């Protein structure tokens, strides 16, 4: 679990403390990470205003909204609640704060959300729709019933240990985290003298289709995905 996910410096981003109180912490985290990612890339965030830079963020849980609904009888419904709770604003708030006019979207494909967000960012760059994109994902575990629901379908590891790609694997382990990276065509990165951490040579998206259960993997479909990429 992440510490102090409720803490935020709203005035830095031109947000009033009153509005910040009803903004999903996932929005706050992504806004902070967008700024940090651009700084790490050597790009002044303010220099992108009016550009076609895109924002693609994977997010598949709305725990803060669920908590708000649970507290609905005592929650003051003000002008900022709708935008504070809506998943699409996780990406849109970054575009708004930085003045970015490229595509801006939250992506929910469950466990693959952040990878699909990166794929969409690459597609946007390869098509010429954008020449720079922020891509990544965010998840926070704030609402107990969501955790219990995953346990009820047998998705969680009984001992709470992650064993990815291991014969002993017996379920997933839910955790909190967020990450954003700056993605540009290699040509643009070299022209601007930006640091290059890795090169994405190809990406692909598909679905398992029919398998032996809605949440069960389909090995042949996953092999096809890797070959396609």
GIWORA-V829032 format. One record per run of one state. SS is the DSSP state (2 for helix, 1 for strand, 0 for the rest). FROM is the first residue (numbers start at 1). TO is the last residue. Records with the same first field share a line. If there is no record, write none. Layout:
SS: FROM-TO + FROM-TO
This chain:
0: 1-9 + 14-16 + 21-24 + 41-44 + 49-53 + 59-62 + 71-71 + 75-80 + 86-88 + 99-103 + 108-109 + 127-132 + 140-143 + 153-155 + 157-171 + 173-176 + 184-185 + 193-218 + 229-229
2: 10-13 + 17-20 + 25-40 + 45-48 + 63-70 + 72-74 + 81-85 + 89-98 + 110-126 + 144-152 + 186-192 + 219-228
1: 54-58 + 104-107 + 133-139 + 156-156 + 172-172 + 177-183
